[in-house]
Amino acid sequence: MAKTRKGTPCWYELATTDPTGAAAFYGHVLGWTTADAGMPGFDYRLASSGDDMVAGITPGSPPAWIFYVTVTDCGKAAKAVVKAGGAILNGPMEVPGTGTVAILADPQGARFGILAPLDDAGRAFDQKQAGHGNWHELMTSDPAAAMAFYGKEFGWKPSRSMDMGAMGSYDIFNHAKADIGGMMRQAPGMPGPGHPFWVPYFGCDSVEAAMARVTAGGGRVFMGPQEVPGGAVIMVGQDPLGAIFALVGPR
């Protein structure tokens, strides 16, 4: 196996009650093209942005996004998560031509995946390309404990915090010298499943234009367009089947 940098976001996966409808929605919003993965007996769609595969779409309920991070040994990484208070939800299992994967939960209950790739993990995460993963936001019951957990397991480091008033702080973390996400306390009444969860942000050329496509496609916009420090604009919304996602782009 090629040398892998542990803790790099590498894949995005949507479980949904209507994979065909979800593929059409994200194709309209983000320009993704979708093709069947060709796995006998398993409905798995591969979504691409240009030449890069960026996400998988598969049957599942309730509809929700997760993302995967790279590890060097999937079995050992999964056992370490359990030892730290998390849980194994599925796997580890080998995916032909890809590597070994597992779906896990952190100690607060937020779900995520890990991948020990056979070779190059791909370019699903690329903060310079529209249609790719760009940011990862954790809504959690205990941001401090979550930051310590992901720091220990994947080498993520606290970067800076922003005061959110009554909502507490927004704690940004980095990996490989780049800020890649943030964590905040999940407040009562926030959109979402009611338990800690990750929200993936996908890059786009214009958040305002993408928001119009979200609503035209039957989705909802909870927040945005909102400018954030650094000059980018974000929106947080929900696809027509109920999965929470977000978009980020230039002003």
Phi, psi and omega in degrees: 000139178295152179299131184241134175280116182297139173088011178274126174301135189221349183197151180234139187220129180249122168264129186210156180282348181217082181303322180294315178295321179295319179299320179293319181297308183289333173296319179292318185283317188246356180079017179290147167252147187231138179223152177293140182285347179073033179261110184306129177076009183220120180277104180221120181258139177256120179260134182237145171247108188064232181270356185259127171286130187238337187203159173244146178233126187217155177298141178176157179213141358286156180301131182195150174264145164227168171227159182251149173237153183279146173223165179269333179219108186297316181298313180295319181295319179296318178295324179294322178296317178297317179298329181275001177108002178271196184213152172265122180261331181199135179093196357296147177216151180272136174249115184308131178078357184241305183147204180248132185233160171207149173251129188232172171230140177283174184300338178269351175109358179287135183269146176202170180239161173232150180222126168260098188286148175291327184215220178299132182283356176092188186234038178297324177262115179206106185287357179254358185240128174296147180085356180254164173298139186230328188204157185222119187241125182257121170264118190216159178281343184212085183301322182294316179293322179295318179298319179294319181297307183291331175295317180291317187280327188232001177079013177289144185237139175301137181253296177200164180235146177242134180288123180253020179067231183295341180276356180094218182243157174252112189258111183273141177236156180231165179210134181053042175069018177228138174290127184235358180178180180214160180230142177210162180287135179279114182272151176303138179089352177295143173301143180141185186281353181094352175233165180306141181201157177265142174244118176276141173255131175251142180286149175212162182284330181210114179295319181300315179293321180294324178300321178297322179289326177301308183291323178295331180273004178095005178273180180235150174248119178271325184210141174119167001287136181228128178280139180241163179308133183106346174099353179285162178241140182233161166217150175237132183210193184220134179283171185298340180267349175116357181282136178277136176210173179216160179231150177219141180200177180286158175293000000 
